Amino acid sequence: MVAAPASIAVVGGGIAGFSAVRELRRHGYAGELSLVDPAGLPYDRPPLSKAFLAGTLDRLRLQLAPGQWYADNRTTVIADTVDKLDAGNGTEAPVLALASGRELAADAVLLATGARARRLPLPGMDLPGVFTLRSAGDAQALQAYLDADAHLVILGAGLIGAEVAGTARGLGAAVTLVDPAELPAASAVGVDMAGYLHHLHAVHGTKYVRGAAAAVTGAGKSLLVELADGGTLRGTAVLVAAGSEPETALAETAGLSVDGGVLVDAAGRTSHPRIFAAGDSSRRIGPDGVPGRRFEHWDAARRTGEAAAAGMLGVDPPAEAVDWFWSDRYGVHLEVAGSMAVPGRTVLRGEPGAGFTAFRLGVDGILAGVAAVDGGTAVRAARKLIESGRILDPGLLRDPGTDLRRLARGKP
Ligand SMILES: Cc1cc2nc3c(=O)[nH]c(=O)nc-3n(C[C@H](O)[C@H](O)[C@H](O)COP(=O)(O)OP(=O)(O)OC[C@H]3O[C@@H](n4cnc5c(N)ncnc54)[C@H](O)[C@@H]3O)c2cc1C
């Protein structure tokens, strides 16, 4: 156990930064705590492509906690941007230079700066009516273009592109999805589940064009998406949903180790003793010394924020958990845990629709991943089965009569 830092500054008010603050106080941390984010109070991102974009969840309810919570938890929220991090040599406190001109020194710093939407290197990306989606402001700007007369062209049919397609259809807009993949999201959710989810686009009137955009031209609400194969698509708005890139600029200029994310250990420690990182901006180095994949899911950001809080206090981080995420489109709720991409075989349970579940077994017969439609209970049980590392009988998994919760408890 090392002495807790007298002051901690958290950069970034997403779920990673917020979870770290909550966990620090939960552990009884009594020092000074500040959180810096240009938006001020931390808010949640998953609703930006769902209820918030649909207009059924207001800005206040996006917040991860009301303002009073920060007062109760003695956390100073600073609505500002950190322009520079002076890391120092490790003996003195790092200093944050804020855009307002203010300087903030803290004994320990958590970088929870998240990610930014990837821009495509194509002409026309800065035209009015061409959007990306990462912040509440982005969602509001896009929403203003979505009505029954709109035709939204979405470049990228991954999870966020597909979610926005569903929401925009719900608002009455015509939607065309453009993606080079024959079956988008197959590596994330498995081929069978991806096939089911993909067919929902046609069921709900979303047009799918297999191809790649080459440029966007036009003006006002008359935009033209030029495709690499020479085809064209007309739209009133374009959303670029081409994935995200970690926000690592502060870490890089501070001289930290960065490789597709700020490199951290299980307790969020970076290559600098006083600086920690968590969430979408970070990438964990495994016990073998090799950086793992950068997770871009809410639960991973929450968990790594909590792990970094423990790391800053010198206590053991919470136990590792199997990766888990959810996604919603056209009223269909998907949950995925573990990996659906390991070599092995897939076992299906139920028919495509509510309750449809795909289990991914590794070549050793051990459960590696699960993806389920409207099947939160099954996914929770399957997460335990994945953690147990047991070899499972595919027949039992396939049988809708098998109680997965009992199976996870080791009962037949
Ligand atoms: C539209 C959308 C829908 C999603 N839906 C789902 C879903 O259904 N399920 C799921 O599991 N995940 C979903 N995700 C992913 C999930 O929201 C992210 O994994 C999560 O937000 C990551 O949290 P974070 O705290 O690491 O980063 P972020 O949420 O990106 O927060 C980082 C914060 O840091 C701030 N920041 C950056 N640089 C600075 C700086 N220099 N100074 C001060 N502040 C700074 C940013 O402004 C931002 O507020 C979705 C993401 C998006 C964008």
The ligand as a Gaussian input file, in Angstrom:
#p B3LYP/6-31G(d) Opt

LIG

0 1
 C      -22.986000       7.315000     -30.222000
 C      -22.367000       6.281000     -29.325000
 C      -23.123000       5.192000     -28.919000
 C      -22.547000       4.212000     -28.117000
 N      -23.307000       3.137000     -27.729000
 C      -22.757000       2.190000     -26.930000
 C      -23.534000       1.076000     -26.516000
 O      -24.712000       0.926000     -26.860000
 N      -22.932000       0.149000     -25.728000
 C      -21.630000       0.250000     -25.320000
 O      -21.138000      -0.640000     -24.608000
 N      -20.874000       1.322000     -25.694000
 C      -21.410000       2.285000     -26.487000
 N      -20.652000       3.361000     -26.881000
 C      -19.247000       3.436000     -26.455000
 C      -19.121000       4.107000     -25.084000
 O      -19.944000       5.235000     -25.023000
 C      -17.665000       4.473000     -24.866000
 O      -16.932000       3.279000     -24.786000
 C      -17.483000       5.299000     -23.609000
 O      -18.141000       6.525000     -23.737000
 C      -16.005000       5.528000     -23.339000
 O      -15.902000       6.286000     -22.181000
 P      -14.622000       7.191000     -21.896000
 O      -14.890000       7.847000     -20.579000
 O      -13.397000       6.395000     -22.061000
 O      -14.574000       8.267000     -23.064000
 P      -15.610000       9.362000     -23.553000
 O      -17.010000       8.959000     -23.255000
 O      -15.246000       9.640000     -24.963000
 O      -15.272000      10.625000     -22.647000
 C      -14.047000      11.288000     -22.768000
 C      -14.233000      12.725000     -22.329000
 O      -12.957000      13.343000     -22.276000
 C      -13.093000      14.662000     -22.736000
 N      -11.778000      15.146000     -23.177000
 C      -11.026000      14.690000     -24.214000
 N       -9.894000      15.416000     -24.317000
 C       -9.934000      16.325000     -23.306000
 C       -9.055000      17.366000     -22.893000
 N       -7.902000      17.609000     -23.519000
 N       -9.421000      18.131000     -21.826000
 C      -10.588000      17.884000     -21.157000
 N      -11.448000      16.929000     -21.511000
 C      -11.120000      16.156000     -22.573000
 C      -14.082000      14.556000     -23.866000
 O      -14.681000      15.813000     -24.146000
 C      -15.072000      13.543000     -23.280000
 O      -16.125000      14.201000     -22.592000
 C      -21.195000       4.351000     -27.697000
 C      -20.443000       5.457000     -28.107000
 C      -21.027000       6.418000     -28.903000
 C      -20.194000       7.602000     -29.332000

